[in-house]
């Protein structure tokens, strides 16, 4: 998340506090396009992907794409409908067309908490609006800064009889299990890791830097500048990419995601402190040095799902010289490691079961 995104998030948090969420929903409901709901037929079997990314975070755009793709594979005869983050209020307009057998899914990612209050408000709204539908919250990381906000979510979540909450790393799983005792809680990988491997026949060359410049970065400004300078002195072809594009129209999201993935497939090594920078390397089989960030998301995801991949190296090291050693080793690695498939499909079985079963699950499905 860059500075512009942080400012936008801060403004959203202020607005969320100043303007009651119900008032915002009502105003958007009455001002919305009334031609939206005829596209929904009551007799169709439907699955909704709510709070889909309509902003420039390529990680969240990848989650949206992967979630829709996953659902299409699981339910080829259902209509899969994306409800974008800024259009959540439209669910109220089409509620009469939604049957109790239809499934609501909520986007995965790292927005469960009060850091992105508008999105947490949207999640609570959806859960309250559809008490008779199965709701699946796709793999998330949780981060509540205040007990008050957490308790409010617990109160809303606990009243839903068929809410299934998925964590994507162990720390979030533990917090969710402790907090949401009346709900079904599971542990599976980030949904982007469900995408098929993207093999590249291109000749790989150069280095890509995909580094944060926000409050989640752990490297100091001096450490980061020193690292970048050291890399540029040693390697001729060094390019910087970001996974956030300000003011990106949602229609161009998949196009920009494809560009980034294509760039990864053509590079020798990526250096990143972004969670989806690491995950993009896993699915494109791109050698990667992963640096720590300020929270548990990267370390947790790496340790739980990716630690066996020899072409991805996670380090808590901040010394540029030591990091350069990792880069150099991966850069000159000619082993067959990159030919191996990264296949975590069996790890998603609890998600398959939750989507397909109409029963209340026994405890064995809720445990890791």
MOMO-V631744 format. One record per backbone hydrogen bond with DSSP energy under -1.0 kcal/mol. CO is the residue of the C=O (numbers start at 0). NH is the residue of the N-H. E is the energy in kcal/mol with one decimal. If there is no record, write none. Layout:
{{CO,NH,E} {CO,NH,E}}
//
This chain:
{{1,5,-2.2} {2,6,-2.5} {3,7,-2.4} {4,8,-2.8} {5,9,-2.6} {6,10,-2.6} {7,11,-2.4} {8,12,-2.1} {9,13,-2.1} {10,14,-2.7} {11,15,-2.6} {12,16,-1.5} {13,17,-2.1} {14,18,-3.0} {19,23,-1.9} {20,24,-2.5} {21,25,-2.5} {22,26,-2.4} {23,27,-2.3} {24,28,-2.4} {25,29,-2.2} {26,30,-1.5} {32,35,-1.5} {35,38,-1.4} {36,39,-2.1} {40,43,-1.2} {44,78,-3.0} {45,102,-1.9} {46,80,-2.6} {47,104,-2.6} {48,82,-2.8} {49,106,-2.3} {51,84,-2.6} {55,244,-2.6} {56,60,-2.2} {57,61,-2.1} {58,62,-1.9} {59,63,-2.4} {60,64,-2.5} {61,65,-2.9} {62,66,-2.8} {63,67,-2.2} {64,68,-2.4} {65,69,-2.6} {66,70,-2.2} {67,71,-2.3} {68,72,-1.9} {69,73,-2.0} {70,74,-2.9} {74,77,-1.6} {78,46,-2.5} {80,48,-3.1} {82,50,-1.2} {82,51,-2.1} {83,86,-2.6} {86,89,-2.2} {87,90,-1.9} {88,91,-1.1} {89,93,-1.6} {93,96,-1.8} {94,97,-1.6} {98,101,-1.5} {102,47,-2.5} {103,135,-2.6} {104,49,-3.2} {105,137,-2.3} {108,140,-1.6} {111,142,-2.4} {115,119,-1.8} {116,120,-2.8} {117,121,-1.9} {118,122,-2.1} {119,123,-2.4} {120,124,-2.4} {121,125,-2.3} {122,126,-2.2} {123,127,-2.3} {124,128,-2.2} {125,129,-1.5} {133,103,-2.4} {134,163,-2.8} {135,105,-2.6} {136,165,-1.9} {138,108,-2.6} {139,167,-1.9} {140,111,-1.1} {145,149,-1.8} {146,150,-2.8} {147,151,-1.7} {148,152,-2.0} {149,153,-2.7} {150,154,-2.3} {151,155,-1.9} {152,156,-3.3} {153,157,-2.7} {156,159,-1.8} {161,134,-2.3} {162,183,-1.8} {163,136,-3.2} {164,185,-2.2} {165,139,-2.2} {166,187,-2.4} {168,172,-2.1} {169,173,-2.4} {170,174,-2.1} {171,175,-2.9} {172,176,-2.6} {173,177,-1.9} {174,178,-2.3} {175,179,-3.2} {179,182,-1.5} {183,164,-3.3} {185,166,-2.9} {189,192,-1.9} {190,193,-1.9} {191,194,-1.5} {205,267,-1.6} {205,268,-1.3} {206,238,-2.7} {207,270,-2.8} {208,240,-2.9} {209,272,-1.3} {213,216,-1.6} {215,293,-2.8} {219,223,-2.7} {220,224,-2.5} {221,225,-2.4} {222,226,-2.4} {223,227,-2.6} {224,228,-2.3} {225,229,-2.2} {226,230,-2.3} {227,231,-2.4} {228,232,-1.7} {229,233,-1.2} {230,234,-2.7} {236,206,-2.8} {238,208,-3.1} {242,57,-3.4} {248,251,-2.0} {249,252,-1.0} {251,255,-2.3} {252,256,-2.1} {253,257,-2.4} {254,258,-1.9} {255,259,-2.0} {256,260,-2.5} {257,261,-2.5} {258,262,-2.0} {259,263,-2.2} {260,264,-2.1} {263,266,-1.3} {265,204,-2.4} {268,207,-2.2} {269,288,-2.7} {270,209,-3.1} {271,290,-3.0} {273,277,-2.0} {274,278,-2.2} {275,279,-2.5} {276,280,-1.5} {277,281,-1.8} {278,282,-2.2} {279,283,-1.5} {280,285,-2.5} {282,197,-3.4} {286,269,-2.1} {287,312,-2.9} {288,271,-2.1} {289,314,-2.5} {295,299,-2.5} {296,300,-2.1} {297,301,-2.8} {298,302,-2.7} {299,303,-1.9} {300,304,-2.3} {301,305,-1.6} {301,306,-1.3} {305,308,-1.9} {308,311,-1.4} {310,287,-2.6} {312,289,-3.4} {318,322,-2.3} {319,323,-2.4} {320,324,-1.3} {321,325,-1.5} {322,326,-2.3} {323,327,-2.8} {324,328,-2.1} {325,329,-2.1} {326,330,-2.8} {327,331,-1.6} {329,332,-1.2} {335,338,-1.7} {336,339,-1.4} {343,346,-1.8} {344,347,-1.5} {345,348,-1.2} {347,351,-2.2} {348,352,-2.8} {349,353,-2.2} {350,354,-2.2} {351,355,-2.1} {352,356,-2.7} {361,364,-1.6} {362,365,-1.3} {362,366,-1.1}}
//
